[in-house]
């Protein structure tokens, strides 16, 4: 099965550095919908790298956005695990208290 090719905006492929800059700011950092996918931004990064030194900072900006997305995902996973840890700890404490009560009961 062949993976479908991501649609790359024409500005990324053939626009000037100023046009690419405006596009990336609007697409990545304004917070407006739709947010581009990680695979799309990865593709943009590869194309910008191939376009040479004039677009190196744009490719770096895409890489930074990708890093932020990965860090955000990792943070979400960590925050999802913290309540579970607390629940397990509370359960263990309750069991230990019941054991102590049973052992010390007359």
Legacy VTK file of the C-alpha trace (Angstrom):
# vtk DataFile Version 3.0
C-alpha trace
ASCII
DATASET POLYDATA
POINTS 106 float
0.000 0.000 0.000
1.398 3.392 -0.988
1.094 6.213 1.529
-0.733 9.269 0.274
1.381 12.326 -0.399
0.779 15.332 1.824
-0.459 18.462 0.082
2.295 21.030 0.433
1.334 24.692 0.069
2.786 26.395 -2.994
4.400 29.031 -0.775
6.591 26.354 0.810
7.592 24.983 -2.587
8.170 28.165 -4.573
7.489 31.237 -2.431
10.005 33.839 -1.369
11.512 33.747 2.121
9.222 36.599 3.201
6.141 34.771 1.906
7.227 31.553 3.602
7.787 33.478 6.821
4.291 34.986 6.771
2.754 31.611 5.956
4.582 29.764 8.738
3.705 32.373 11.350
0.051 32.203 10.355
-0.029 28.405 10.115
2.003 27.479 13.179
1.756 30.215 15.785
-1.538 32.072 15.493
-3.500 29.282 17.147
-6.156 29.368 14.464
-7.805 26.273 13.077
-6.958 24.071 11.327
-3.706 23.210 13.053
-1.344 21.463 10.641
-0.495 17.842 11.281
2.916 16.780 12.497
3.509 14.854 9.270
2.646 17.928 7.182
5.069 20.143 9.095
7.739 17.453 8.818
7.257 17.479 5.048
7.446 21.294 4.993
10.690 21.105 6.964
12.239 18.707 4.463
11.261 20.894 1.517
12.548 24.060 3.190
15.866 22.329 3.924
16.161 21.385 0.254
15.537 24.996 -0.783
18.840 26.073 0.723
20.302 28.607 3.116
17.674 31.272 2.452
15.092 28.963 4.029
17.218 27.422 6.792
15.652 29.588 9.491
12.195 28.631 8.250
13.071 24.943 8.456
14.405 25.529 11.971
11.149 27.231 12.932
9.257 24.158 11.735
11.564 21.912 13.753
10.975 24.049 16.838
7.199 23.782 16.346
7.538 20.012 16.027
9.548 19.934 19.260
6.837 21.946 21.034
4.163 19.545 19.800
6.076 16.492 21.017
6.736 18.124 24.401
3.061 18.992 24.744
2.048 15.412 23.971
4.542 14.046 26.489
3.249 16.470 29.113
-0.321 15.332 28.499
0.697 11.714 28.981
2.522 12.528 32.194
-0.418 14.508 33.569
-2.714 11.579 32.764
-0.535 9.226 34.834
-0.304 11.402 37.959
-3.929 10.871 39.129
-3.515 7.124 38.701
-0.359 7.148 40.811
-2.209 9.059 43.518
-5.098 6.594 43.441
-2.761 3.604 43.720
-0.948 5.248 46.620
-4.240 5.975 48.431
-5.418 2.404 47.883
-2.165 1.023 49.291
-2.430 3.276 52.342
-6.019 2.167 52.960
-5.073 -1.515 52.735
-2.156 -0.993 55.118
-4.429 0.807 57.604
-6.961 -2.041 57.460
-4.200 -4.594 58.051
-2.911 -2.614 61.015
-6.434 -2.392 62.414
-6.971 -6.146 62.044
-3.622 -6.977 63.621
-4.133 -4.654 66.587
-7.795 -5.581 67.157
-8.485 -7.297 70.492
LINES 1 107
106 0 1 2 3 4 5 6 7 8 9 10 11 12 13 14 15 16 17 18 19 20 21 22 23 24 25 26 27 28 29 30 31 32 33 34 35 36 37 38 39 40 41 42 43 44 45 46 47 48 49 50 51 52 53 54 55 56 57 58 59 60 61 62 63 64 65 66 67 68 69 70 71 72 73 74 75 76 77 78 79 80 81 82 83 84 85 86 87 88 89 90 91 92 93 94 95 96 97 98 99 100 101 102 103 104 105
